[in-house]
Amino acid sequence: MSKRKKSDIDKFISLPDSEKERIFRQIEGETMKQSLARSRPLNARERGQWRRFKAKMGRPKVGKGAKTISLTVESDLLKQADAYAKRHGISRAKLVAWGLQAVMGSAA
């Protein structure tokens, strides 16, 4: 019968709860101290950068923006549409938008 060497994880698991708690608090305290030592308030230039960065978050606005809709499409038609969109390097949403524009443009 071979004896398996205990891993560090096994050693930690076998410790009493009070010792685990002590180790956890020590690590947590060190992490907080390190984090606080590096942090500081943003200066004016950095605040400006942060505002510009936040303004650019999310999808770019096209026209007056976009609206998410739920749309039911027959399975085979959707497969054909996806294949077409892939061949032409466009998204499914762009293909649907083009189709709507084509139909409404000819009907108007």
PABA-836663 format. One record per residue (C-alpha): residue number from 1; x, y, z; chain; residue in one letter. Coordinates in Angstrom, 3 decimals. Example, Ala and Ser with C-alpha at 12.3 -4.5 7.8 and 13.67 -1.06 7.14 Angstrom:
// PABA-836663
<nr=1; c1=12.300; c2=-4.500; c3=7.800; kette=A; rest=A>
<nr=2; c1=13.670; c2=-1.060; c3=7.140; kette=A; rest=S>
***
This chain:
// PABA-836663
<nr=1; c1=0.000; c2=0.000; c3=0.000; kette=A; rest=M>
<nr=2; c1=1.527; c2=3.322; c3=-1.080; kette=A; rest=S>
<nr=3; c1=1.194; c2=6.467; c3=0.966; kette=A; rest=K>
<nr=4; c1=0.090; c2=9.508; c3=-0.946; kette=A; rest=R>
<nr=5; c1=1.772; c2=12.816; c3=-0.104; kette=A; rest=K>
<nr=6; c1=-0.708; c2=15.415; c3=1.192; kette=A; rest=K>
<nr=7; c1=-1.191; c2=18.394; c3=-1.082; kette=A; rest=S>
<nr=8; c1=-1.290; c2=21.933; c3=0.289; kette=A; rest=D>
<nr=9; c1=-5.043; c2=21.942; c3=-0.262; kette=A; rest=I>
<nr=10; c1=-5.475; c2=18.725; c3=1.718; kette=A; rest=D>
<nr=11; c1=-3.317; c2=20.173; c3=4.498; kette=A; rest=K>
<nr=12; c1=-5.423; c2=23.346; c3=4.586; kette=A; rest=F>
<nr=13; c1=-8.689; c2=21.379; c3=4.627; kette=A; rest=I>
<nr=14; c1=-7.473; c2=19.311; c3=7.553; kette=A; rest=S>
<nr=15; c1=-6.778; c2=22.432; c3=9.674; kette=A; rest=L>
<nr=16; c1=-9.227; c2=23.409; c3=12.406; kette=A; rest=P>
<nr=17; c1=-11.737; c2=26.086; c3=11.403; kette=A; rest=D>
<nr=18; c1=-10.145; c2=28.647; c3=13.723; kette=A; rest=S>
<nr=19; c1=-6.783; c2=28.257; c3=11.966; kette=A; rest=E>
<nr=20; c1=-8.414; c2=28.515; c3=8.521; kette=A; rest=K>
<nr=21; c1=-10.139; c2=31.713; c3=9.652; kette=A; rest=E>
<nr=22; c1=-6.833; c2=33.160; c3=10.927; kette=A; rest=R>
<nr=23; c1=-5.124; c2=32.434; c3=7.591; kette=A; rest=I>
<nr=24; c1=-8.051; c2=33.898; c3=5.645; kette=A; rest=F>
<nr=25; c1=-8.038; c2=37.114; c3=7.707; kette=A; rest=R>
<nr=26; c1=-4.271; c2=37.453; c3=7.298; kette=A; rest=Q>
<nr=27; c1=-4.492; c2=37.104; c3=3.495; kette=A; rest=I>
<nr=28; c1=-7.516; c2=39.404; c3=3.277; kette=A; rest=E>
<nr=29; c1=-5.778; c2=42.037; c3=5.414; kette=A; rest=G>
<nr=30; c1=-2.653; c2=41.950; c3=3.258; kette=A; rest=E>
<nr=31; c1=-4.690; c2=42.300; c3=0.091; kette=A; rest=T>
<nr=32; c1=-6.632; c2=45.275; c3=1.467; kette=A; rest=M>
<nr=33; c1=-3.434; c2=46.962; c3=2.689; kette=A; rest=K>
<nr=34; c1=-1.805; c2=46.516; c3=-0.723; kette=A; rest=Q>
<nr=35; c1=-4.895; c2=47.824; c3=-2.480; kette=A; rest=S>
<nr=36; c1=-5.181; c2=50.865; c3=-0.209; kette=A; rest=L>
<nr=37; c1=-1.482; c2=51.629; c3=-0.559; kette=A; rest=A>
<nr=38; c1=-1.854; c2=51.846; c3=-4.366; kette=A; rest=R>
<nr=39; c1=-5.163; c2=53.714; c3=-4.505; kette=A; rest=S>
<nr=40; c1=-5.617; c2=57.452; c3=-4.582; kette=A; rest=R>
<nr=41; c1=-8.241; c2=59.900; c3=-5.828; kette=A; rest=P>
<nr=42; c1=-8.226; c2=60.627; c3=-9.563; kette=A; rest=L>
<nr=43; c1=-6.716; c2=63.920; c3=-10.627; kette=A; rest=N>
<nr=44; c1=-8.499; c2=66.268; c3=-13.070; kette=A; rest=A>
<nr=45; c1=-6.897; c2=64.734; c3=-16.183; kette=A; rest=R>
<nr=46; c1=-7.759; c2=61.192; c3=-15.053; kette=A; rest=E>
<nr=47; c1=-11.354; c2=62.183; c3=-14.214; kette=A; rest=R>
<nr=48; c1=-11.692; c2=63.550; c3=-17.756; kette=A; rest=G>
<nr=49; c1=-10.304; c2=60.319; c3=-19.215; kette=A; rest=Q>
<nr=50; c1=-12.695; c2=58.282; c3=-17.075; kette=A; rest=W>
<nr=51; c1=-15.711; c2=60.349; c3=-18.214; kette=A; rest=R>
<nr=52; c1=-14.700; c2=59.914; c3=-21.886; kette=A; rest=R>
<nr=53; c1=-14.179; c2=56.189; c3=-21.383; kette=A; rest=F>
<nr=54; c1=-17.580; c2=55.736; c3=-19.701; kette=A; rest=K>
<nr=55; c1=-19.297; c2=57.699; c3=-22.475; kette=A; rest=A>
<nr=56; c1=-17.944; c2=55.246; c3=-25.070; kette=A; rest=K>
<nr=57; c1=-19.106; c2=52.127; c3=-23.204; kette=A; rest=M>
<nr=58; c1=-21.730; c2=49.956; c3=-24.865; kette=A; rest=G>
<nr=59; c1=-22.682; c2=49.579; c3=-28.479; kette=A; rest=R>
<nr=60; c1=-22.174; c2=52.533; c3=-30.788; kette=A; rest=P>
<nr=61; c1=-25.370; c2=54.420; c3=-31.493; kette=A; rest=K>
<nr=62; c1=-26.583; c2=54.185; c3=-35.082; kette=A; rest=V>
<nr=63; c1=-29.196; c2=56.716; c3=-36.119; kette=A; rest=G>
<nr=64; c1=-31.507; c2=57.255; c3=-33.158; kette=A; rest=K>
<nr=65; c1=-30.329; c2=54.076; c3=-31.415; kette=A; rest=G>
<nr=66; c1=-31.533; c2=50.492; c3=-31.522; kette=A; rest=A>
<nr=67; c1=-34.408; c2=48.569; c3=-29.966; kette=A; rest=K>
<nr=68; c1=-34.242; c2=44.862; c3=-29.069; kette=A; rest=T>
<nr=69; c1=-37.212; c2=42.863; c3=-30.359; kette=A; rest=I>
<nr=70; c1=-38.392; c2=39.278; c3=-30.232; kette=A; rest=S>
<nr=71; c1=-39.047; c2=37.831; c3=-33.663; kette=A; rest=L>
<nr=72; c1=-40.298; c2=34.385; c3=-34.701; kette=A; rest=T>
<nr=73; c1=-38.947; c2=33.071; c3=-38.012; kette=A; rest=V>
<nr=74; c1=-39.461; c2=29.676; c3=-39.634; kette=A; rest=E>
<nr=75; c1=-36.409; c2=27.452; c3=-38.991; kette=A; rest=S>
<nr=76; c1=-35.351; c2=26.801; c3=-42.592; kette=A; rest=D>
<nr=77; c1=-35.723; c2=30.472; c3=-43.525; kette=A; rest=L>
<nr=78; c1=-33.576; c2=31.436; c3=-40.531; kette=A; rest=L>
<nr=79; c1=-30.873; c2=28.939; c3=-41.562; kette=A; rest=K>
<nr=80; c1=-30.864; c2=30.378; c3=-45.078; kette=A; rest=Q>
<nr=81; c1=-30.729; c2=33.940; c3=-43.718; kette=A; rest=A>
<nr=82; c1=-27.849; c2=33.088; c3=-41.379; kette=A; rest=D>
<nr=83; c1=-25.929; c2=31.416; c3=-44.218; kette=A; rest=A>
<nr=84; c1=-26.508; c2=34.460; c3=-46.452; kette=A; rest=Y>
<nr=85; c1=-25.408; c2=36.858; c3=-43.715; kette=A; rest=A>
<nr=86; c1=-22.287; c2=34.807; c3=-43.053; kette=A; rest=K>
<nr=87; c1=-21.364; c2=34.669; c3=-46.754; kette=A; rest=R>
<nr=88; c1=-21.728; c2=38.436; c3=-47.010; kette=A; rest=H>
<nr=89; c1=-19.989; c2=39.197; c3=-43.708; kette=A; rest=G>
<nr=90; c1=-22.942; c2=40.881; c3=-42.040; kette=A; rest=I>
<nr=91; c1=-24.915; c2=40.192; c3=-38.891; kette=A; rest=S>
<nr=92; c1=-28.383; c2=38.677; c3=-38.818; kette=A; rest=R>
<nr=93; c1=-29.709; c2=41.965; c3=-37.427; kette=A; rest=A>
<nr=94; c1=-28.169; c2=43.920; c3=-40.311; kette=A; rest=K>
<nr=95; c1=-29.725; c2=41.512; c3=-42.832; kette=A; rest=L>
<nr=96; c1=-33.165; c2=41.925; c3=-41.237; kette=A; rest=V>
<nr=97; c1=-32.744; c2=45.718; c3=-41.210; kette=A; rest=A>
<nr=98; c1=-31.777; c2=45.714; c3=-44.898; kette=A; rest=W>
<nr=99; c1=-34.788; c2=43.528; c3=-45.698; kette=A; rest=G>
<nr=100; c1=-37.146; c2=45.851; c3=-43.840; kette=A; rest=L>
<nr=101; c1=-35.672; c2=48.885; c3=-45.603; kette=A; rest=Q>
<nr=102; c1=-35.990; c2=47.181; c3=-48.984; kette=A; rest=A>
<nr=103; c1=-39.644; c2=46.244; c3=-48.421; kette=A; rest=V>
<nr=104; c1=-40.686; c2=49.590; c3=-46.947; kette=A; rest=M>
<nr=105; c1=-38.769; c2=51.510; c3=-49.581; kette=A; rest=G>
<nr=106; c1=-40.547; c2=49.717; c3=-52.407; kette=A; rest=S>
<nr=107; c1=-43.946; c2=49.933; c3=-50.695; kette=A; rest=A>
<nr=108; c1=-43.732; c2=53.663; c3=-49.962; kette=A; rest=A>
***
